Amino acid sequence: MRIFWIIICLLLVMYTSHKLYVMMQIRGFMPGTVVTTCTITQKWEEQRKGTYYCISWNNPPEAGLTRDQDRIDYAAWSALNVGDPITVVAIGKKRDTYARASIFAVNGNFGFDIVLLLIEIGVAIGMLVKIRRTGEW
């Protein structure tokens, strides 16, 4: 039964690591993105268990972007107006599209996911050490 939980921990480590990698790509810390400058076409607030600040942009046909809107942090949203240029990042083979200021990659999410990853790694290592000491799988 322990092996099942180790596999679950390792899957969580892989998922969180991938999420952090994508977040770093959005912010420009890692390669593998296609960066396009688009023009903001709409700006609005959404009320869903809190307030979300949203923008949409034009998609140049040659860019091949998958979406044309994102939720961004309030500081960036309040500084932008319709007609302003915005940096949009396309990631991976599917060209998943995010604004550089996406709430997906804000500092708070980075911090949370780094702590989560450290906990996941710690639990996996702890389980492996216990199995090694006791010899029980």
Secondary structure by P-SEA (a helix, b strand, c coil): caaaaaaaaaaaaaaaaaaaaaaaaaaccccbbbbbbbbbcccccccccccccbbbbbbccccccccccccccaaaaaaccccbbbbbbbccccccccccccccccaaaaaaaaaaaaaaaaaaaaaaaaaaaaccc
